[in-house]
Amino acid sequence: MTFTGESELAARGLVMTNKEEIDSVNVKIRGARSSVINAIATISARVDISDIASVGSKTESVVVELGTTGVSTVDRSEPSVTLQIDQLVDKEVPVRILQSGTEKNKQTIVASESDEARITFRGAKSELEKVRYALVSVDISGVEEEVTRPLSYTLVDAEDVKVVCNTLVNPVSEVMVTSHVYPRKTVTVSTVLSEKDRADWSLSVKSQSKDKVDIGIVEDAEDISEIEAVFDPASYRPGQEEYTIYLRAPEGVYLPESAQSISAKLVLVRKTVKEISLDVEARGTAQGQRAILSTGTVSLSLRGEEAMLIKDNIQAYVDTSGLKPGHYELEVHIDTAEDISLEETAYIGVNIE
């Protein structure tokens, strides 16, 4: 079965989606034995689709061409066929790399990436709307130095199931993939809040699935010893104990896909501000000197988890290190093992004698 007018159909932004399902028609012919034998090589069936102008199911006649003389058509299975017509659309699809195998050199990590982050496909809307990304499988077994190679891909949906697209127009058959080789390093994983969120929230991590991960050192990151898994308080739900948290890779670090997230059991508590009166002491006074404080207690505005904002958890002090005799107005600091901070700066008078 051949179809004429496909270019005219495409020019209208349309495409036939069931071409693969109707690729033949059965025809019974009559004639002299030699003529019938000759006709077998020349007979064809044709459907003209050049006049179709909209999407949906379309019934079109099948024209049988014998291609020789001395034979005639007695019967055929399908005098017409039903065609499914859809919109012809473009869709940009991200390329995802899936590495398989293991590094031959255990002191290195292989990181593969496509030279093109996205590929644009043209085809039927009903097919392409299912596609989530182009999956490229890369076998890294035996890769010991950087290598670039052409590899095929599979179009997959949101459930990672292969999507068959029969209507793609001139699709690229392969993508170029470069496999980089980086020095491997094992670092600690810490589950934390962002600096901004630490002002309002206190995070307690009960457990996490990974305490360490292996990373690749791309450049200028040899001194790194820790990677943060940054928890977003907006995702916290009372009663939910375990969360998936994504690691934040510093510049110059390659984080393998298997190490990009952890699961953690945690408790999040909103901080509050409380005024607390604390005894204050001098620290760092030189031998042979003494520090006389203008007051033995100071009232401080402190921010932290309400249950932790008690006197027993906090020590107030002034730093007199390196001071010569004289009068000073010194900033009050706090010493605490808890997640507590000063809301406002406070000063007291100190005489060094």
Phi and psi in degrees as a GROMACS rama.xvg file:
@    title "Ramachandran Plot"
@    xaxis  label "Phi"
@    yaxis  label "Psi"
@TYPE xy
-117.259  154.868  THR-2
-124.04  128.736  PHE-3
-108.306  148.184  THR-4
94.5512  13.283  GLY-5
-66.4872  -35.1093  GLU-6
-67.2885  -38.4135  SER-7
-65.1067  -38.3227  GLU-8
-63.0413  -44.8256  LEU-9
-64.6171  -34.6846  ALA-10
-63.662  -24.4974  ALA-11
-89.6771  4.12134  ARG-12
77.7902  32.0918  GLY-13
-127.535  158.883  LEU-14
-152.792  147.432  VAL-15
-87.5646  131.612  MET-16
-101.266  -15.3291  THR-17
-112.754  28.8641  ASN-18
-59.3693  -37.9366  LYS-19
-67.839  -21.5105  GLU-20
-87.5466  -15.6971  GLU-21
-128.944  55.7105  ILE-22
-89.7901  1.4359  ASP-23
-154.62  164.121  SER-24
-143.422  141.739  VAL-25
-88.2995  129.275  ASN-26
-129.348  133.674  VAL-27
-103.757  126.519  LYS-28
-121.321  159.769  ILE-29
-132.657  142.441  ARG-30
165.997  -177.089  GLY-31
-60.8581  151.315  ALA-32
-54.5447  -45.319  ARG-33
-66.8906  -36.1249  SER-34
-68.3251  -39.4569  SER-35
-63.6576  -41.7189  VAL-36
-62.7277  -41.6412  ILE-37
-65.3023  -36.3977  ASN-38
-67.938  -27.8444  ALA-39
-57.6744  -34.0346  ILE-40
-84.116  -15.1221  ALA-41
-114.311  -16.4704  THR-42
-67.1093  142.105  ILE-43
-149.405  160.98  SER-44
-123.754  140.015  ALA-45
-137.083  141.289  ARG-46
-125.36  126.48  VAL-47
-93.4325  118.011  ASP-48
-113.206  12.4525  ILE-49
-66.9774  -21.6159  SER-50
-93.5201  -4.15023  ASP-51
-69.7417  132.589  ILE-52
-128.923  7.09102  ALA-53
-151.541  165.067  SER-54
-79.296  162.941  VAL-55
120.889  -170.776  GLY-56
-84.2959  130.297  SER-57
-128.886  132.159  LYS-58
-100.581  122.089  THR-59
-127.965  147.33  GLU-60
-73.8793  147.114  SER-61
-99.7451  122.561  VAL-62
-99.6212  120.644  VAL-63
-97.3572  126.948  VAL-64
-115.112  117.395  GLU-65
-74.4483  -33.1829  LEU-66
76.1095  7.41998  GLY-67
-157.943  169.727  THR-68
-103.604  165.603  THR-69
87.8374  4.152  GLY-70
-133.158  158.537  VAL-71
-140.889  158.863  SER-72
-84.5042  127.759  THR-73
-96.0882  -43.4005  VAL-74
-159.955  157.61  ASP-75
-146.437  152.006  ARG-76
-73.1954  -34.0405  SER-77
-133.105  100.469  GLU-78
-70.6596  -19.3663  PRO-79
-148.656  163.024  SER-80
-131.529  152.74  VAL-81
-100.389  122.912  THR-82
-106.354  144.183  LEU-83
-104.23  119.352  GLN-84
-111.444  133.387  ILE-85
-131.886  168.431  ASP-86
-68.8298  142.364  GLN-87
-96.0906  116.172  LEU-88
-129.212  163.226  VAL-89
-105.436  140.371  ASP-90
-140.37  131.002  LYS-91
-90.7079  125.296  GLU-92
-119.856  129.279  VAL-93
-68.8314  149.948  PRO-94
-97.3921  127.684  VAL-95
-116.15  134.041  ARG-96
-97.8304  131.327  ILE-97
-120.512  107.099  LEU-98
-83.0113  143.106  GLN-99
-131.04  163.305  SER-100
83.0594  178.997  GLY-101
-129.724  155.512  THR-102
-65.6331  136.208  GLU-103
-69.6915  -39.4726  LYS-104
-96.4321  110.412  ASN-105
-72.548  -4.80108  LYS-106
-89.3893  1.44423  GLN-107
-127.388  164.063  THR-108
-126.681  133.224  ILE-109
-96.4906  129.706  VAL-110
-123.214  115.006  ALA-111
-102.171  140.868  SER-112
-144.328  146.738  GLU-113
-80.1717  142.238  SER-114
-64.4871  -22.6845  ASP-115
-117.22  122.436  GLU-116
-73.2653  -26.3749  ALA-117
-142.033  151.131  ARG-118
-125.504  137.411  ILE-119
-98.2354  126.594  THR-120
-114.134  149.72  PHE-121
-119.871  129.495  ARG-122
-177.358  -167.911  GLY-123
-66.967  137.421  ALA-124
-58.3875  -41.7321  LYS-125
-64.1576  -26.8557  SER-126
-84.7378  -49.4618  GLU-127
-69.5554  -26.552  LEU-128
-68.7641  -15.0825  GLU-129
-84.1577  -19.6054  LYS-130
-78.4735  128.326  VAL-131
-98.0729  -45.0918  ARG-132
-160.461  169.349  TYR-133
-97.6313  117.137  ALA-134
-96.7506  123.576  LEU-135
-112.369  119.001  VAL-136
-89.2588  127  SER-137
-122.745  117.707  VAL-138
-86.7067  115.014  ASP-139
-97.5697  4.66732  ILE-140
-60.0655  127.325  SER-141
84.9959  -4.2781  GLY-142
-75.9309  115.964  VAL-143
-118.509  -12.1067  GLU-144
-146.257  163.023  GLU-145
-57.003  134.571  GLU-146
-144.283  141.45  VAL-147
-117.634  132.829  THR-148
-149.75  151.745  ARG-149
-82.1463  133  PRO-150
-135.104  148.007  LEU-151
-80.1749  167.295  SER-152
-134.054  165.328  TYR-153
-126.153  132.263  THR-154
-82.5125  129.835  LEU-155
-131.315  159.951  VAL-156
-96.4685  -168.856  ASP-157
-65.9246  -20.0262  ALA-158
-98.2872  13.7951  GLU-159
62.3129  28.1589  ASP-160
-99.0957  138.739  VAL-161
-59.4725  134.859  LYS-162
-106.833  122.156  VAL-163
-87.3392  119.693  VAL-164
-117.509  103.678  CYS-165
-88.0935  -7.56995  ASN-166
-108.138  8.29996  THR-167
-62.0251  136.952  LEU-168
-98.3436  113.099  VAL-169
46.4062  53.8786  ASN-170
-72.4173  151.144  PRO-171
-67.2325  141.093  VAL-172
-91.0248  -23.7097  SER-173
-144.224  160.413  GLU-174
-123.573  151.397  VAL-175
-86.2943  127.909  MET-176
-121.94  129.322  VAL-177
-106.96  127.767  THR-178
-103.315  114.381  SER-179
-92.5892  151.856  HIS-180
-119.445  120.032  VAL-181
-120.387  151.89  TYR-182
-61.2931  140.209  PRO-183
-92.9587  140.996  ARG-184
-144.132  139.94  LYS-185
-96.9002  127.888  THR-186
-129.423  161.909  VAL-187
-80.5292  146.214  THR-188
-107.773  126.15  VAL-189
-119.791  128.158  SER-190
-89.6703  119.646  THR-191
-138.966  173.921  VAL-192
-99.7536  157.863  LEU-193
-66.4984  159.507  SER-194
-57.1089  -38.2239  GLU-195
-65.2135  -43.556  LYS-196
-74.8415  -22.6366  ASP-197
-64.0609  -23.0139  ARG-198
-68.4809  -27.7476  ALA-199
-113.805  -13.2468  ASP-200
-133.072  152.094  TRP-201
-118.37  128.256  SER-202
-112.831  128.556  LEU-203
-119.027  116.96  SER-204
-95.6284  116.151  VAL-205
-80.5026  -40.1933  LYS-206
-164.606  160.155  SER-207
-145.878  153.029  GLN-208
-69.8564  -27.6239  SER-209
-135.429  128.886  LYS-210
-97.1302  -18.5665  ASP-211
-141.274  150.73  LYS-212
-139.119  157.516  VAL-213
-94.9466  135.084  ASP-214
-125.14  165.011  ILE-215
-106.024  133.456  GLY-216
-89.3832  105.699  ILE-217
-77.4843  -52.9791  VAL-218
-167.684  143.571  GLU-219
50.5098  36.7684  ASP-220
-133.184  23.6369  ALA-221
-62.6899  -27.3964  GLU-222
-86.318  -4.76873  ASP-223
-67.1228  136.39  ILE-224
-128.258  -6.24145  SER-225
-146.105  144.477  GLU-226
-125.066  138.651  ILE-227
-96.2244  137.311  GLU-228
-102.341  106.963  ALA-229
-93.1637  117.188  VAL-230
-89.2498  135.957  PHE-231
-97.8898  115.394  ASP-232
-56.8949  -22.8529  PRO-233
-64.5652  -21.8075  ALA-234
-91.9927  -0.43726  SER-235
-75.2957  135.882  TYR-236
-128.833  121.114  ARG-237
-55.5448  132.75  PRO-238
94.9904  -22.4011  GLY-239
-86.8877  128.406  GLN-240
-99.8246  -37.0152  GLU-241
-111.419  139.917  GLU-242
-135.967  150.865  TYR-243
-93.373  125.894  THR-244
-125.782  134.248  ILE-245
-93.1966  138.416  TYR-246
-78.2166  149.64  LEU-247
-108.504  108.396  ARG-248
-81.488  125.352  ALA-249
-66.6275  163.845  PRO-250
-61.1514  138.145  GLU-251
88.526  7.69227  GLY-252
-121.761  134.02  VAL-253
-99.609  125.977  TYR-254
-110.215  111.347  LEU-255
-58.3054  152.273  PRO-256
-57.1685  -36.7386  GLU-257
-68.2727  -14.6776  SER-258
-112.695  14.3835  ALA-259
-85.7497  -8.57449  GLN-260
-148.647  158.82  SER-261
-133.914  163.963  ILE-262
-108.297  140.288  SER-263
-140.764  141.699  ALA-264
-97.1929  125.682  LYS-265
-149.974  166.241  LEU-266
-129.606  132.492  VAL-267
-117.015  129.028  LEU-268
-128.66  132.252  VAL-269
-72.8816  137.545  ARG-270
-78.3698  157.504  LYS-271
-131.592  167.327  THR-272
-111.999  134.438  VAL-273
-143.553  139.442  LYS-274
-86.0674  126.281  GLU-275
-132.013  134.075  ILE-276
-91.0679  122.549  SER-277
-126.114  146.767  LEU-278
-66.8706  143.078  ASP-279
-123.088  142.719  VAL-280
-131.111  163.317  GLU-281
-98.9726  137.363  ALA-282
-126.038  139.662  ARG-283
91.7413  9.16328  GLY-284
-64.8115  131.184  THR-285
-64.8819  151.044  ALA-286
-62.2706  133.995  GLN-287
92.6988  -7.33091  GLY-288
-111.541  165.046  GLN-289
-139.725  147.307  ARG-290
-107.689  124.425  ALA-291
-108.324  113.966  ILE-292
-87.3813  143.958  LEU-293
-68.4947  -20.1249  SER-294
-150.329  149.105  THR-295
-91.3556  -10.8016  GLY-296
-133.607  156.611  THR-297
-143.778  140.158  VAL-298
-95.2069  120.518  SER-299
-118.345  144.3  LEU-300
-93.3785  114.049  SER-301
-119.365  145.415  LEU-302
-115.256  131.557  ARG-303
177.039  -175.011  GLY-304
-67.2719  131.231  GLU-305
-54.9687  -40.3104  GLU-306
-66.2983  -22.3277  ALA-307
-92.5062  -12.6018  MET-308
-81.7983  70.38  LEU-309
-131.21  156.143  ILE-310
-57.0923  -37.9446  LYS-311
-63.3273  -19.3944  ASP-312
-95.1724  -3.22777  ASN-313
-136.632  137.21  ILE-314
-123.026  126.804  GLN-315
-95.5366  142.276  ALA-316
-155.796  161.913  TYR-317
-117.699  147.84  VAL-318
-98.4893  113.89  ASP-319
-105.69  15.5782  THR-320
-59.0906  130.657  SER-321
74.5912  7.60584  GLY-322
-83.9174  139.006  LEU-323
-87.1352  165.126  LYS-324
-54.642  139.27  PRO-325
151.237  -176.472  GLY-326
-104.351  138.763  HIS-327
-138.201  148.733  TYR-328
-104.371  107.056  GLU-329
-106.749  143.657  LEU-330
-71.4144  138.79  GLU-331
-87.2028  130.021  VAL-332
-110.669  164.804  HIS-333
-123.721  148.59  ILE-334
-120.387  119.929  ASP-335
-154.687  148.363  THR-336
-88.5743  -7.59695  ALA-337
-96.0304  170.436  GLU-338
-83.6584  76.4337  ASP-339
-128.508  139.367  ILE-340
-136.391  158.175  SER-341
-77.1434  129.473  LEU-342
-81.0993  -35.374  GLU-343
-136.607  147.847  GLU-344
-77.1444  136.569  THR-345
-126.117  149.63  ALA-346
-130.614  151.662  TYR-347
-136.224  156.577  ILE-348
-79.8594  139.363  GLY-349
-138.099  129.094  VAL-350
-104.029  126.473  ASN-351
-101.022  122.695  ILE-352
